[in-house]
Amino acid sequence: MESAIRTRLTGVHQRIEAAARRAGRDPAGVQLIVVTKNRSVDEIRAVLACGRYCLGENRVQEALEKIPQLPADVVWHLIGHLQRNKAKQAVRHFALIHSLDSERLAEALQCAAETENRIVEVLLEINVSGEESKFGLAPDAAEPLLAAIGRSFDRLRVRGLMTMAPLEADPESVRPVFRGLRELRDRLATNGYSLPHLSMGMTNDFEVAVEEGATMVRIGTAIFEG
């Protein structure tokens, strides 16, 4: 298992590097988040044997089952939707929460961070495509939430934006989604918001996302299944 995963990880890194160079970017500016949703602890251990990777989980409860079985220094990212009643556990166990999408969730995270005496790093989840089935803020709601966080939530540090593109057979068809997130980030930057990270791109489309400015790509299938 480890040998196959190592080979697939190498292939993913090569594809990230090629996409970054096509865009005139430094490949070192793109972080691979290994998505471990529905993966066994043995599979995850095989990934960790290949390097110090950040792991991305979609659900808090699934992460809580795995965390005690893996090294204590593993860095976990929460990449899926977060319910407010899971905020305290998320603050306790995740280094970065990719899915802040409402002021009510910001309030829950602020309260949890105060209880845990922590600063919480987050990304705003933006529904660039406008799909009703997806979570996330409308693009024009991002700045009001950033302003509210700046006024009222001193335990939260917004480090960037995240989006999920529609699943399409041709990854070129979702390029406008990734470009839209980057352009939103750039517009917000002109208003004084520092948002260095763009979390976008998964197995089906991560090369296009890198070409459009992704600093984090969330990949599972290409690593575990090839």
N, C-alpha and C positions, 0 to 999 in steps of 0.2 A: 504493500500500500504506500509506504513512504517513498519508494522509488518513483512510482507513478505520479504521486502528488508533486514531488520535487521537479519532475520533468514538466508537468503542466504549469507549475509556478514559474519556471524558467521561461516557458513560452509566453505567459501573460506579461512578465516583465519585459520581454523583448518587444512585444506588441505595444506596451505603454511607451517604451523608449522610442520606437519608430514613430508613433503618433506624435509624441512631443517634439521630436526633431522635425517632422513635417511642418509643425506650427512654429518652428523657431524657438521652442521652449527648452529649458533645462529639464531633462527627465527626473532629476532629483526633486523637482517641485511637485511631483505627483506621488501621493501616498496610496498604497494598496491597502484597503480594508478587506480582510478575508471574512466573507459572510458565512456564518456557521449555523444558520437556521436549519433545523431538522438534521443536523450532522451529529454523528456520534462523538463521544469523547475520544475514542481511538483515532478517528479521522482528524480531529482537531490536534491531538498530540503529534500526528504525523506532519501537520503543517508547522507546528512549533519546532519540530526537529530540524526544519529547513531554514529557520530564521526567526527573528523577533518581530512577529507580525501583530498588528492590532486586529482584534476580532470584533466583528459586527453582528449583533443579535437583534432580531426583530421584536422579540417579546421578552419582557422583564422576567417572567416566570421561567421561561426556558433557560435564560442565562443563569438564574439562581440555582438551577439544578446542576449546571455544568461548572460554575465557578469553583466550588469546593474541591472538585476533582482535578483541577488544573493548577499550574504554578501560580503562586500568589502575585508574581510580578507581571502577569498578563494584563495588557491594557485593553479594556472593553469599551466599545462604542455602542450606543443604542441607536439603531437606524430605522426602527419601526415606530408606528404610532404609539404615543404614550398616554395612558389614561391618568387622570389626576390622582386617583387613589393609589397609583403605583409610584408617585413622585418621590416619596421618601426612599424607597428601595433603589430607584434610578439614581438619585443623588449619591447614595452610599456606594454604588458599585460601578458606575460608568464614568469614564474620563470625559466623554463628549456625548451630548444628546443631540442628534441630528434633526429632531422632529418637533421643535417648539412651534406651535401654530395658533396660539390664542393667548389673550391676556389672562384668562382664567387659569390656563396651564402655567403661565409665568408666575402667577400668584402662588400656586401650589408648589412650584419649584423653589420660589423664594422662601416660603415657610419651611420647607424641608431643609434647605440650605442653612437657614438660621438654626434649626434644631441640630443639624450635623456640624455646625460651625465650619462650613465649607463655602468656597466660591465654585459656582457651577458654570462650566463652559457649554454653550449651546450653539446650534445653527437654527435659523428660521427655515421652516419647510415651506416652500413656495409651490403652489399648483400652477405652474406656468402653462400647462396644456389646457387647463380649464375643465378637465374631466371630472364629472360629478362623482365618480367612483373613488377618486383619490382624495386623501387628506391634504391639508396645506392651505396657506393664505393665498388669496388673490394677490397678484403682484402689487396692486395699488394699496394693499393693506399692510405692506411690509414697513413702510416708513412710520405710519402711526404707531405700530407696535414697538418699533425701535425707540421712538420718542417716549412711549409709556415706560419701557424698561429703563431708559435713562433717568426718568423722573422718580420712579417708585421702587425699582427692584435692584438694589445695590449688590445683591449676591449673584447676579447673573452677568455673564460676559458673553456677548454675542460675537462669535468668531467667524461667521459667514452665513452662507445660504445653502440650502439643499433642495433638490427637486428629483422627481421620478418622471421619466419620459414614458409615453405609451409604448407598449410592447408591439413592435412592428418587424416584419420580415426584413425590410431594408432599413438599416440604421441611418442612412442618409435622410430618411423622411423625418427623423426626429431632431435633426441638427438645429432647426429653429427653436426648439425647446431649450436646448443647452445654450444657444446663443442668447436667447431671451433672458436666462438667468444671469449670464455674464453681463449683459447690458444693464439689467436691473442693478446688479452690484455696482457697476460703474456709475450709474446715476446717483445711487445712494452715497457713493464716495464723494461726489461733488458737493453733497450736503453735509459732509463732515463725518460720515460713518465709516469706520475702518473695518472692513469685512474681508480678511485675507483668503478665506477658504470658500471654495465651491465644491460641494459634495454632489457629484452627478456622474452617471454612467454605471452600467452593470454589464454582465457578461455579453449581452446582445449588442451593446452600443458604446462600450467604454472608449473605443478608439476615437470615435467622433466627439465624445465628451472631452477627451484630452485635447483634441485639436481646438476645441472651443473654450478651453481654459480651466478644466477640472483640476482641482488640487487634491481631491480624494475620489477614488473610484471604489465601488462596492461590488466585489466579485466573489461568487461562490461556485456556481455551476461549472465554469471553465476550469476551476481548480480541482473540484472533487469528482467531476464526471468527464471532463475533457471536451 
